[in-house]
Amino acid sequence: MSLIPATILTGFLGSGKTTLLKRLLAEAHGQKIAVIENEFGEENIDNDILVADTQEQIIQMSNGCICCSIREDLRTTLQELAQKKRKGELLFDRVVIETTGLADPGPVTQTFFMDDEIAESYLLDSIITLVDAKHANQQLDSRQEARRQVGFADQIFISKADLVDAESLDALQHRLKHMNPRAPQRAVHFGQVALSEVFDLRGFNLNTKLEIDPDFLKEETEHSHCDHEHGHCEHDHAHSHDDHHHHDEHCDHPSHKHGHAHHHHYDDDVKSFVFRAERAFDPAKLEDFLGAVVNIYGPRMLRYKGVLNMQGTEHKVIFQGVHQLMGSDLGPQWAKDEPRISKMVFIGIDLPRDIFIQGLEQSLV
């Protein structure tokens, strides 16, 4: 049986997760979706699309989707669903896990990697974080969970953008980008999100794309740590244009084209930094270094990813991780005329940038 794709939907309280879910369920476009809810709050999926009585853990809906609350833990629930699907007792194509407004997506994500039985049945597709434009700044200021959810995201949807002015929205987008430069951001009206923007995003595949907005790289270097980056600064400037073509689709904001320096004074504890190098990595040294930092800082490392030039192989090496769990894979070969530049991004809580950069530099050939 092919793997069941799973999407984790997280986001601030009141950011519209339920609205988005209802829409996905109402317009399942021939796909049957199983929704797993961390809890049935008062804001749960409307009873009008539920058929059975809610004493049951798994409820069949009138449109053929199913809804299910987590009784024990996520693992048991996922196993039970996969088992029923195998036996033909339940029909569904994919799973959406809605976490509560304050949940940390980390443990939910790790379930898909740690547990062999789950890994044999499911493929984690992506983590989608919903941010409420009107209340975001206050929530980000006061709640670390909200900041962690941003750091974990593969895709960020900003809801209620019509309730704030363009400048506030722009400032919020900059703030989110500093916390998580690898997740595309979209301001959305939930009546109009296409399913293709929510499903099959492959945020967790070890894919070879590491899309980081070139403006983010420029901005980082203008304001920052040139003194101890040993020449990474010029690289960032020199090569940033080669990423542009990936990005145009995400940057519908004209203002992104010229960085607003005055917005950049957030000091959120969830931060990101990018490392680039033109020299190849020594595989043994890099493995030792990454193993050591994951041991020490793993709980504070939310998401990290890299496309690397490794000595001894003609293939790109792709690695990524969540907290202490790290995986790597051989990607396609470097093209003949392609500059072999390693790019990595780390997103975490107060990670010691200097230690990481120094350790990565020392792992180069």
C-alpha positions in Angstrom: 0.0 0.0 0.0 1.4 3.4 -0.8 2.2 5.8 2.0 -0.6 8.0 3.3 0.4 11.7 3.1 0.0 13.6 6.3 -0.2 17.4 6.8 0.2 19.1 10.2 -1.9 22.2 10.6 -0.8 24.5 13.4 -1.3 28.1 14.2 -2.3 30.7 16.7 -5.6 30.6 18.4 -8.2 32.3 16.3 -6.0 32.2 13.2 -8.6 30.4 11.2 -7.5 26.7 11.3 -11.0 25.5 11.6 -12.2 27.7 8.8 -9.5 26.3 6.6 -10.2 22.8 7.6 -13.9 23.1 6.9 -13.1 24.4 3.5 -10.8 21.6 2.7 -13.4 19.1 3.9 -16.2 20.7 2.0 -14.2 20.8 -1.2 -12.3 17.6 -0.9 -12.3 17.4 -4.8 -12.7 13.7 -4.7 -10.1 13.2 -2.0 -11.3 11.7 1.2 -9.5 13.4 4.1 -9.1 12.0 7.7 -8.8 14.9 10.1 -7.2 14.2 13.5 -7.9 16.8 16.1 -5.9 17.2 19.2 -9.0 18.0 21.1 -12.6 18.7 20.2 -12.8 22.3 21.5 -15.9 24.4 21.2 -14.6 25.5 17.8 -14.6 22.0 16.4 -15.7 21.0 12.9 -19.4 21.7 12.4 -21.8 19.1 13.5 -23.7 19.5 10.3 -21.0 17.7 8.4 -20.7 15.1 11.1 -22.9 12.1 11.0 -22.3 10.0 14.1 -22.5 10.8 17.7 -19.3 12.3 19.1 -18.8 9.6 21.7 -17.0 7.6 19.1 -13.3 8.4 18.5 -13.6 8.1 14.7 -16.6 9.8 13.0 -17.6 9.3 9.4 -18.8 12.5 7.8 -21.5 12.9 5.2 -19.0 13.8 2.5 -17.0 10.6 3.1 -14.2 12.3 5.1 -13.6 11.2 8.6 -12.9 13.0 11.8 -11.1 11.6 14.7 -10.1 12.9 18.2 -6.8 11.8 19.8 -7.8 9.6 22.8 -4.4 8.3 23.9 -1.6 9.6 21.8 -1.1 10.5 18.2 0.8 7.3 17.5 -2.1 5.0 18.6 -4.6 7.1 16.6 -2.5 7.0 13.4 -1.9 3.2 13.8 -5.6 2.6 14.2 -6.5 4.7 11.2 -3.9 2.9 9.0 -5.0 -0.5 10.2 -8.7 0.3 9.4 -7.6 1.6 6.0 -5.7 -1.6 5.2 -8.7 -3.7 6.2 -10.9 -1.6 4.0 -13.0 -0.5 7.0 -12.2 3.2 6.3 -11.5 4.9 3.0 -9.4 8.0 3.1 -6.6 9.4 0.9 -4.7 11.6 3.3 -4.5 12.8 6.9 -4.6 16.3 8.3 -3.5 16.7 12.0 -4.8 19.8 13.6 -2.8 20.7 16.7 -4.2 22.9 19.4 -3.4 26.6 19.3 -0.6 26.3 21.8 0.9 23.0 20.8 4.5 22.6 19.9 4.6 20.8 16.5 7.9 19.2 17.4 6.7 16.0 19.1 3.9 15.6 16.5 6.6 15.8 13.8 8.9 13.4 15.5 6.2 10.7 15.7 6.6 10.3 11.9 10.3 9.7 12.1 10.8 7.9 15.4 8.2 5.2 15.1 8.9 2.6 12.4 5.3 1.4 12.2 4.1 5.0 11.5 7.0 5.6 9.1 5.9 2.5 7.1 2.3 3.8 6.7 2.6 7.6 6.5 4.6 10.2 4.7 4.8 13.5 6.5 4.2 16.1 3.7 4.5 19.4 5.5 3.7 21.7 8.4 1.5 24.6 7.7 1.3 27.4 10.2 -1.5 29.9 10.2 -0.7 33.4 11.5 -3.5 35.9 12.4 -2.3 39.3 11.0 -4.3 41.3 13.4 -3.0 39.7 16.6 0.3 38.3 15.4 2.7 40.8 16.9 1.1 40.6 20.3 1.1 36.7 20.2 4.6 36.6 18.9 5.8 39.0 21.7 4.1 37.1 24.5 4.1 33.4 23.5 7.1 31.3 22.7 4.8 28.6 21.4 3.6 31.0 18.7 7.2 31.7 17.7 8.1 28.0 17.6 5.2 27.3 15.3 6.5 29.9 12.9 10.0 28.3 13.1 8.6 24.9 12.3 6.6 25.9 9.2 7.1 24.7 5.7 4.4 27.1 4.5 3.0 30.1 6.4 -0.5 31.4 5.7 -1.4 34.8 7.0 -5.1 35.3 7.7 -7.0 38.5 8.4 -4.5 40.5 6.4 -7.4 42.7 5.2 -7.8 43.9 8.8 -4.3 45.5 8.9 -2.7 48.2 6.8 -0.1 47.4 4.1 2.8 48.6 6.2 1.9 46.5 9.2 1.5 43.5 7.0 4.9 44.1 5.4 6.6 44.5 8.8 5.0 41.3 10.0 6.2 39.4 6.9 9.7 40.7 7.6 9.5 39.6 11.1 8.3 36.1 10.1 11.0 35.9 7.5 13.7 36.5 10.0 12.4 33.7 12.1 11.9 31.4 9.2 13.4 32.3 5.8 12.6 28.9 4.3 8.8 28.9 4.5 7.0 30.8 1.7 4.4 33.2 3.1 1.0 33.9 1.7 -1.6 36.3 2.8 -4.8 34.3 2.2 -8.6 34.6 2.4 -9.6 31.1 3.4 -12.4 31.1 1.0 -9.8 31.1 -1.8 -6.9 28.8 -0.9 -6.4 26.2 -3.6 -5.9 22.6 -2.4 -2.7 22.5 -4.3 -1.3 25.2 -2.0 -2.1 23.0 1.1 -1.4 19.5 0.0 1.6 17.7 -1.6 4.0 20.6 -0.8 6.7 18.0 0.0 8.2 20.2 2.7 9.7 17.2 4.3 11.0 15.3 1.4 14.7 15.4 1.2 14.3 17.5 -1.9 17.1 19.5 -3.5 15.4 22.9 -3.2 16.5 25.1 -0.4 14.7 28.3 -1.3 15.8 31.2 0.7 14.8 34.6 -0.5 17.9 36.3 -1.8 16.8 39.6 -0.2 16.9 37.9 3.1 20.6 37.0 2.5 21.4 40.5 1.4 19.7 41.9 4.4 21.5 39.5 6.8 24.8 40.7 5.6 24.1 44.4 5.6 23.2 44.4 9.2 25.3 41.7 10.6 28.1 39.6 11.5 30.5 40.4 8.7 33.4 40.5 11.2 33.3 36.8 11.9 32.0 35.4 8.7 35.3 35.3 6.9 34.1 36.4 3.5 30.7 34.9 3.5 29.3 38.3 3.1 30.6 38.8 -0.4 29.3 35.4 -1.4 25.9 36.3 -0.2 25.9 39.4 -2.3 27.5 37.8 -5.3 25.3 34.8 -5.5 22.1 36.0 -4.2 20.7 36.7 -7.7 20.9 33.1 -8.7 18.1 32.3 -6.4 15.8 35.0 -7.7 13.9 33.0 -10.3 12.6 30.6 -7.6 11.3 33.3 -5.6 9.3 35.6 -7.8 6.2 33.6 -7.2 6.3 34.1 -3.5 7.1 37.7 -3.5 4.0 39.4 -4.6 4.9 42.3 -2.3 6.5 45.1 -4.3 8.0 46.4 -1.1 10.1 43.3 -0.7 12.3 44.4 -3.6 13.9 47.1 -1.5 14.5 45.9 2.1 13.0 48.1 4.8 15.8 48.5 7.1 13.7 50.1 9.8 11.6 47.0 10.4 14.4 44.8 11.4 14.7 45.5 15.0 12.8 42.5 16.3 14.7 40.4 18.8 12.7 37.2 18.7 14.3 34.2 20.4 13.3 32.1 17.3 15.9 33.1 14.7 17.5 31.7 11.6 20.8 32.0 9.9 22.2 30.9 6.6 25.6 29.4 6.0 27.1 29.3 2.6 30.5 27.9 1.5 32.3 27.4 -1.8 34.8 24.9 -0.4 33.6 21.3 0.0 32.8 19.8 3.3 34.9 17.0 4.8 32.2 14.4 5.5 33.7 13.0 8.7 34.3 16.4 10.2 30.9 17.6 9.3 29.2 14.6 10.7 31.1 14.9 14.0 30.3 18.6 14.3 26.6 18.2 13.5 26.4 15.2 15.8 27.8 17.3 18.6 25.6 20.4 18.1 22.5 18.2 17.8 23.4 16.6 21.1 23.8 19.9 22.9 21.3 22.2 21.1 18.8 19.6 19.7 15.8 20.7 21.8 16.4 24.3 20.7 16.9 23.4 17.0 13.5 23.5 15.3 14.2 22.9 11.6 17.4 22.9 9.7 18.2 21.9 6.1 21.1 22.0 3.7 22.1 21.2 0.2 25.8 20.4 0.5 28.9 20.0 -1.6 30.8 17.0 0.0 34.3 15.9 -0.8 34.3 12.5 -2.5 31.0 12.6 -4.3 29.7 14.1 -7.5 26.2 14.2 -6.0 24.6 16.9 -3.9 24.1 15.8 -0.3 20.8 16.9 1.2 20.3 16.9 4.9 17.6 18.1 7.2 16.4 17.7 10.7 13.9 18.4 13.4 15.2 18.8 16.9 17.6 15.8 17.5 16.5 13.9 14.5 18.7 14.3 11.4 18.7 12.6 8.1 20.7 12.9 4.9 20.4 11.6 1.4 22.3 11.7 -1.9 20.6 14.1 -4.3 21.2 14.5 -8.1 24.6 15.1 -9.5 26.0 18.6 -9.7 25.5 19.9 -13.2 28.7 20.5 -15.2 28.6 24.3 -15.1 26.8 24.6 -11.7 28.8 26.4 -9.0 29.2 23.9 -6.2 28.1 26.0 -3.3 26.8 24.5 0.0 23.8 26.3 1.5 22.4 25.6 4.9 19.7 27.2 7.0 19.2 26.7 10.8 16.1 27.8 12.6 16.0 27.6 16.3 15.7 29.2 19.7 18.7 31.4 20.6 21.2 29.2 18.8 24.8 30.4 19.2 25.4 31.5 15.6 29.1 32.0 16.2 29.7 28.5 17.4 27.8 27.0 14.5 29.5 29.2 11.9 32.9 28.5 13.3 32.3 24.7 13.5 30.9 24.6 10.0 34.0 26.5 8.7 36.2 24.1 10.4 34.4 21.2 8.8 35.3 22.4 5.3 38.1 20.7 3.4 
